[in-house]
Amino acid sequence: MPESWVRAAMLVRANSLAQGASGVRYATISAILALLQRDIIPVIPLRGSISASGDLSPLAYIAGVLEGNPSLYVWMKSNSDGQRQVERADTALAENSITPLTLGAREALALVNGTSISAAVAALASHEALLLASLAQLLTAMSVEGLRGTDESFLPFFSQVCPHDGQAECAANILSFLTGSSLVARDHSFTKATLRQDRYSIRTAAQWLGPCVEDILLAHAQISVELNSATDNPLIGTSPSHKDTPKVLHGGNFQAKAVTSAVEKIRQAAQSIGRMLFTQCTELINPATSRGLPPNLVITEPSRNFIFKGTDILIAALLSELGFLANPVGTHVQTAEMGNQALNSLAFISARYTIDALDVLAQLAAAHLVAVCQALDLRAFHHQFIRRLKSLFHELFDQGIDWQSLLLGAAARETLKKRCWISLVDFLEASTSLDSDARISGAVMNLQPLLLGALPACSETIRGLRSFTQDFSQQATRLYGDVRDEYVTHGSAEALLGHGTRRLYNYVRLKLRVPFVGPETLTAPGEESGGRRVTMGDLNGRVRRSMTEGGLYGTVVDCLRDANPGNETFEKARYVDVKDAVRGQPRRCTSKL
């Protein structure tokens, strides 16, 4: 079992015993805390609990370590180099001047008969799930920008007439994240054959995420109750017939079905969130759905580069695994202990699979974040190219054709120029699957019917048209390459993004140093990869590691704080990076808010 899970379980067990209904001494609780303070963590098998009469088997290892049982082992710091090492329990206690505990009446059963292992792992899962649900809202806002969607579907009106709390909260957050964005479409045209409404992956995101958030919050509440409860048996308390005299009462608080209920809701929510992020990401990668982004999100030629095709395949594999993990565990109960434990919650098994599911979802979210940042940069690059192309177009259109000899008035010429410019931009946005030279020459050639239809049929028209199309095609192709090289070197989408999306984009680009993937990104040795070639796995891994260590989630919390000014919960929240001492590896799902 991971050390972080055992640490959490020890703390939860101490808290449960401190409720005062378990009949244990203060010294017994203090002994658990002493192990935590010295970072002496029992080695516990990962499997073997059905979480019915509590987590009997794994909790027995904690109790045995308290006794200094020489047959048990612990993780502890080495005196020589400070690294983690496995040591016998009796030796570890002696080296740390801890007196082995002699258990009193009732104490052995109180230590092993409780739901603390299940509740602890469920708590870690709950915390991670809340953070991933928050990140999903930011990723949705970034996907709206990447897909040139509208923020209309997040307006408060929809939650006023359909007042689900989760939907209202998600919509308000996403709308706030998009405030100030120049990439959000707010001028739908009814003259072009385009979608008036966004696709469901972003248009119904609040309605999809809202119930997931509500389920996770309900699970969080269930787990919070379990964390602060006396869950062993029997307990010391009063009954209606003995109001003044505590007595031993036999019950079933050890049955961790509430934990099973909670973590299975979390796992179902993780699959739903993953499905939404998968759909958003594939729509960004696919030119048929991305509204003008190149296939596989390439900045180079689409016929020779397939950078994000691997990401497309990766997230399909991750979503399939999430779907499998979403299956319930609690339906697989077997009768145990000669029929005495005919009902058993399987809470710890379910919590384990929930941690696995959240790890898969986090990998999917990391890949999506790298992809959506690429999409935002491609939008910014296109924005810069179109701005500079417009100046070139106006210059050549005005000077490259002898308008006086063609007897076209100034007003008619301006109207024609406007129609040609719109046609040019539309063709460029619809032809991103073509290589740049074919795309630009095709866009210029597409202007010929407009020009021929508006100009007199004469040799001057043919000559002027040929000269204009040749010059403009050559110069536009050269300009495209220049702007592309400039953007890859020092471009940024920051100025075009919303208040929340800009913060997360900058964190990825500047703090994590995940670059815009250009022609040389995956071929040149990278400083972050120790001089070897960078891979897409490296880039996804940087994001995933930051999630594990807490830095990226800190940025998410900052965005939520900005989106909810005056909210006391977010005003007090300060998210910090936490590292595990075990072999220098980051701690799984244990960053502290």
PEZI-V144603 format. One record per residue. N is the residue number from 1. RES is the residue in one letter. SS is DSSP state (~ for helix, > for strand, _ for the rest). PSI is psi in whole degrees, 0 to 359 (999 if undefined). D_LAST is the distance of its C-alpha to the last C-alpha in whole Angstrom. Layout:
BEGIN
n: <N	N>
res: <RES	RES>
ss: <SS	SS>
psi: <PSI	PSI>
d_last: <D_LAST	D_LAST>
END
This chain:
BEGIN
n: <1	2	3	4	5	6	7	8	9	10	11	12	13	14	15	16	17	18	19	20	21	22	23	24	25	26	27	28	29	30	31	32	33	34	35	36	37	38	39	40	41	42	43	44	45	46	47	48	49	50	51	52	53	54	55	56	57	58	59	60	61	62	63	64	65	66	67	68	69	70	71	72	73	74	75	76	77	78	79	80	81	82	83	84	85	86	87	88	89	90	91	92	93	94	95	96	97	98	99	100	101	102	103	104	105	106	107	108	109	110	111	112	113	114	115	116	117	118	119	120	121	122	123	124	125	126	127	128	129	130	131	132	133	134	135	136	137	138	139	140	141	142	143	144	145	146	147	148	149	150	151	152	153	154	155	156	157	158	159	160	161	162	163	164	165	166	167	168	169	170	171	172	173	174	175	176	177	178	179	180	181	182	183	184	185	186	187	188	189	190	191	192	193	194	195	196	197	198	199	200	201	202	203	204	205	206	207	208	209	210	211	212	213	214	215	216	217	218	219	220	221	222	223	224	225	226	227	228	229	230	231	232	233	234	235	236	237	238	239	240	241	242	243	244	245	246	247	248	249	250	251	252	253	254	255	256	257	258	259	260	261	262	263	264	265	266	267	268	269	270	271	272	273	274	275	276	277	278	279	280	281	282	283	284	285	286	287	288	289	290	291	292	293	294	295	296	297	298	299	300	301	302	303	304	305	306	307	308	309	310	311	312	313	314	315	316	317	318	319	320	321	322	323	324	325	326	327	328	329	330	331	332	333	334	335	336	337	338	339	340	341	342	343	344	345	346	347	348	349	350	351	352	353	354	355	356	357	358	359	360	361	362	363	364	365	366	367	368	369	370	371	372	373	374	375	376	377	378	379	380	381	382	383	384	385	386	387	388	389	390	391	392	393	394	395	396	397	398	399	400	401	402	403	404	405	406	407	408	409	410	411	412	413	414	415	416	417	418	419	420	421	422	423	424	425	426	427	428	429	430	431	432	433	434	435	436	437	438	439	440	441	442	443	444	445	446	447	448	449	450	451	452	453	454	455	456	457	458	459	460	461	462	463	464	465	466	467	468	469	470	471	472	473	474	475	476	477	478	479	480	481	482	483	484	485	486	487	488	489	490	491	492	493	494	495	496	497	498	499	500	501	502	503	504	505	506	507	508	509	510	511	512	513	514	515	516	517	518	519	520	521	522	523	524	525	526	527	528	529	530	531	532	533	534	535	536	537	538	539	540	541	542	543	544	545	546	547	548	549	550	551	552	553	554	555	556	557	558	559	560	561	562	563	564	565	566	567	568	569	570	571	572	573	574	575	576	577	578	579	580	581	582	583	584	585	586	587	588	589	590	591	592	593>
res: <M	P	E	S	W	V	R	A	A	M	L	V	R	A	N	S	L	A	Q	G	A	S	G	V	R	Y	A	T	I	S	A	I	L	A	L	L	Q	R	D	I	I	P	V	I	P	L	R	G	S	I	S	A	S	G	D	L	S	P	L	A	Y	I	A	G	V	L	E	G	N	P	S	L	Y	V	W	M	K	S	N	S	D	G	Q	R	Q	V	E	R	A	D	T	A	L	A	E	N	S	I	T	P	L	T	L	G	A	R	E	A	L	A	L	V	N	G	T	S	I	S	A	A	V	A	A	L	A	S	H	E	A	L	L	L	A	S	L	A	Q	L	L	T	A	M	S	V	E	G	L	R	G	T	D	E	S	F	L	P	F	F	S	Q	V	C	P	H	D	G	Q	A	E	C	A	A	N	I	L	S	F	L	T	G	S	S	L	V	A	R	D	H	S	F	T	K	A	T	L	R	Q	D	R	Y	S	I	R	T	A	A	Q	W	L	G	P	C	V	E	D	I	L	L	A	H	A	Q	I	S	V	E	L	N	S	A	T	D	N	P	L	I	G	T	S	P	S	H	K	D	T	P	K	V	L	H	G	G	N	F	Q	A	K	A	V	T	S	A	V	E	K	I	R	Q	A	A	Q	S	I	G	R	M	L	F	T	Q	C	T	E	L	I	N	P	A	T	S	R	G	L	P	P	N	L	V	I	T	E	P	S	R	N	F	I	F	K	G	T	D	I	L	I	A	A	L	L	S	E	L	G	F	L	A	N	P	V	G	T	H	V	Q	T	A	E	M	G	N	Q	A	L	N	S	L	A	F	I	S	A	R	Y	T	I	D	A	L	D	V	L	A	Q	L	A	A	A	H	L	V	A	V	C	Q	A	L	D	L	R	A	F	H	H	Q	F	I	R	R	L	K	S	L	F	H	E	L	F	D	Q	G	I	D	W	Q	S	L	L	L	G	A	A	A	R	E	T	L	K	K	R	C	W	I	S	L	V	D	F	L	E	A	S	T	S	L	D	S	D	A	R	I	S	G	A	V	M	N	L	Q	P	L	L	L	G	A	L	P	A	C	S	E	T	I	R	G	L	R	S	F	T	Q	D	F	S	Q	Q	A	T	R	L	Y	G	D	V	R	D	E	Y	V	T	H	G	S	A	E	A	L	L	G	H	G	T	R	R	L	Y	N	Y	V	R	L	K	L	R	V	P	F	V	G	P	E	T	L	T	A	P	G	E	E	S	G	G	R	R	V	T	M	G	D	L	N	G	R	V	R	R	S	M	T	E	G	G	L	Y	G	T	V	V	D	C	L	R	D	A	N	P	G	N	E	T	F	E	K	A	R	Y	V	D	V	K	D	A	V	R	G	Q	P	R	R	C	T	S	K	L>
ss: <_	_	~	~	~	~	~	~	~	~	~	~	~	~	~	~	~	_	_	_	_	_	_	_	_	~	~	~	~	~	~	~	~	~	~	~	~	_	_	_	>	>	_	_	_	_	_	_	_	_	_	_	_	_	_	~	~	~	~	~	~	~	~	~	~	~	~	_	_	_	_	_	>	>	>	>	>	_	_	_	_	_	_	>	>	>	>	>	~	~	~	~	~	~	~	_	_	_	_	_	_	_	_	_	_	_	~	~	~	~	~	~	_	_	_	~	~	~	~	~	~	~	~	~	~	~	~	~	~	~	~	~	~	~	~	~	~	~	~	~	~	~	~	~	~	~	_	_	_	_	_	~	~	~	_	~	~	~	~	~	~	_	_	_	~	~	~	~	~	~	~	~	~	~	~	~	~	_	_	_	_	_	_	_	_	_	_	_	_	_	_	_	_	_	_	_	_	_	_	~	~	~	~	_	~	~	~	~	~	~	~	~	~	~	~	~	~	~	~	~	~	~	~	~	~	~	~	_	_	_	_	_	_	_	>	>	>	>	>	_	_	>	>	>	>	>	>	>	>	_	_	_	_	_	_	_	~	~	~	~	~	~	~	~	~	~	~	~	~	~	~	~	~	~	~	~	~	~	~	~	~	~	~	~	~	_	_	_	_	_	_	_	_	_	~	~	~	_	_	_	_	_	_	_	_	_	_	_	~	~	~	~	~	~	~	~	~	~	~	~	~	~	~	~	~	_	_	_	_	_	_	_	_	_	_	>	_	_	_	_	>	_	_	_	_	_	~	~	~	~	~	~	~	~	~	~	~	~	~	~	~	~	~	~	~	~	~	~	~	~	~	~	~	~	~	~	~	~	~	~	~	~	~	~	~	~	~	~	~	~	~	~	~	~	~	~	~	~	~	_	_	_	_	_	_	_	_	_	_	~	~	~	~	~	~	~	~	~	~	~	~	~	~	~	~	~	~	~	~	~	_	_	_	_	_	~	~	~	~	~	~	~	~	~	~	_	_	~	~	~	~	~	~	~	_	_	_	_	~	~	~	~	~	~	~	~	~	~	~	~	~	~	~	~	~	~	~	~	~	~	~	~	~	~	~	~	~	~	~	~	_	_	_	~	~	~	_	_	~	~	~	~	~	~	~	~	~	~	~	~	~	_	_	_	_	_	_	_	_	_	_	_	_	_	>	_	~	~	~	_	_	_	>	_	_	~	~	~	~	~	~	~	~	~	~	~	~	~	~	_	~	~	~	~	~	~	~	~	~	~	~	~	~	_	_	_	_	~	~	~	~	~	_	_	_	_	_	_	>	_	_	~	~	~	_	>	_	_	_	_	_	_	_>
psi: <136	143	321	324	317	319	311	318	321	317	316	320	317	318	321	315	330	354	339	9	4	352	37	158	157	326	328	317	318	328	322	315	328	320	317	316	329	5	42	110	120	143	120	135	147	330	158	2	136	3	46	293	53	189	71	306	307	323	334	331	323	315	319	323	321	327	349	32	119	351	353	163	158	160	136	168	139	139	337	310	1	1	159	140	158	132	155	147	316	321	317	317	319	315	338	15	40	125	126	143	132	113	139	183	136	341	322	313	323	326	323	342	83	172	20	325	309	314	323	311	323	323	317	320	318	315	314	321	319	319	319	323	324	317	323	328	320	318	325	316	318	325	324	316	316	326	7	44	183	156	5	322	352	7	149	334	317	326	338	323	352	76	59	133	314	317	314	318	314	316	317	318	312	318	319	318	331	357	129	2	136	355	349	132	122	11	61	135	137	5	347	149	71	166	128	326	149	158	163	333	332	326	324	21	320	320	333	315	327	307	327	315	318	318	317	321	322	317	318	318	317	315	322	320	315	321	331	34	158	115	15	183	139	169	161	116	193	159	166	328	348	65	331	350	111	145	169	121	135	126	206	36	347	348	107	37	329	323	317	314	318	309	334	330	319	318	321	318	322	319	318	316	317	320	318	313	321	314	316	316	316	328	330	322	330	118	342	342	355	357	53	5	150	156	139	18	42	145	341	201	127	334	346	2	133	45	308	11	322	322	319	317	319	310	334	317	317	318	323	318	321	320	319	315	340	347	144	147	325	350	1	31	136	147	136	167	56	36	348	317	60	335	123	140	334	30	319	319	314	321	320	313	331	319	317	316	319	327	318	316	321	321	319	317	322	314	321	320	318	318	317	328	322	316	319	322	322	322	316	319	314	321	316	319	315	321	315	328	326	319	317	318	313	319	310	325	320	325	340	351	136	87	330	318	338	358	42	124	166	318	316	324	319	321	317	319	319	317	320	319	316	316	320	311	317	317	317	320	336	356	32	348	347	153	157	318	317	324	314	316	324	320	321	316	330	345	341	314	321	315	317	327	338	343	155	147	94	170	326	321	314	314	314	321	318	315	317	312	321	310	314	319	314	312	325	321	317	319	320	313	320	313	322	313	319	318	318	325	313	30	161	142	2	314	340	353	164	173	317	316	327	320	315	321	314	325	316	315	318	316	311	346	40	111	164	124	103	195	327	356	316	5	333	144	139	144	322	342	20	29	354	174	140	142	166	328	323	314	315	322	324	317	315	318	321	327	316	319	345	345	314	320	330	320	321	315	321	318	319	322	317	327	345	63	137	352	119	325	313	331	326	344	131	114	132	155	139	129	142	147	346	109	26	12	147	148	136	126	35	17	148	134	999>
d_last: <23	21	20	16	17	19	17	15	18	20	17	17	21	21	19	22	25	24	24	28	30	30	33	31	31	29	30	29	25	25	27	24	21	24	23	20	20	23	21	24	23	26	27	27	29	27	29	31	29	30	28	31	32	28	27	30	31	27	27	30	29	27	30	32	30	30	34	34	36	37	37	33	31	28	26	26	26	30	31	33	31	27	27	26	29	30	32	34	32	35	35	31	32	35	33	31	33	31	34	34	34	37	35	37	38	36	33	34	33	30	28	29	30	26	24	21	21	21	18	16	17	16	13	12	14	12	9	11	13	11	10	14	15	13	15	18	19	18	21	23	23	24	27	28	29	30	32	34	33	33	30	33	31	28	30	29	32	32	29	31	34	32	29	26	23	21	24	24	20	20	23	22	19	22	24	22	21	25	26	29	29	33	32	32	35	37	41	42	45	48	50	48	48	44	42	41	38	35	35	33	30	29	31	30	26	25	27	26	22	22	23	21	18	20	20	17	16	19	18	14	17	19	17	15	19	20	17	19	22	25	26	29	33	35	33	35	35	38	40	42	45	43	41	42	42	39	40	39	38	37	35	33	29	29	29	26	27	24	22	24	24	20	20	23	22	19	22	24	21	20	24	25	22	23	27	26	25	28	30	28	29	32	33	32	34	37	40	41	38	36	38	40	37	39	39	37	35	38	39	42	44	44	47	45	42	39	36	34	36	34	31	33	34	30	29	31	31	27	28	31	29	26	29	30	27	27	30	29	29	30	34	35	35	38	40	39	40	44	43	41	38	39	36	33	29	28	25	24	26	24	21	22	23	20	18	21	21	18	19	22	20	18	21	23	20	20	24	24	22	25	27	26	26	30	31	30	31	35	35	34	37	39	39	40	43	44	44	46	48	49	51	53	54	55	57	59	59	61	63	63	66	69	68	72	74	72	73	69	68	65	64	64	63	60	59	60	57	55	56	56	52	51	52	51	47	48	49	47	44	46	47	44	45	48	48	48	52	53	50	51	55	54	53	56	58	57	58	62	63	61	63	66	66	66	69	72	74	75	75	73	70	70	70	68	65	66	65	62	60	61	60	57	56	56	55	52	51	51	49	46	46	46	43	41	42	40	37	36	37	35	34	31	30	28	30	31	27	25	23	20	21	23	19	18	22	22	19	21	24	23	20	21	25	25	29	31	33	36	40	39	35	36	39	39	37	33	32	28	30	32	35	36	36	33	32	30	28	27	26	24	23	21	19	18	17	15	13	13	12	9	11	13	10	9	12	12	9	12	14	13	13	17	18	17	18	18	15	14	11	10	12	9	6	6	5	7	10	10	14	16	19	21	24	21	20	16	14	14	11	9	7	4	0>
END
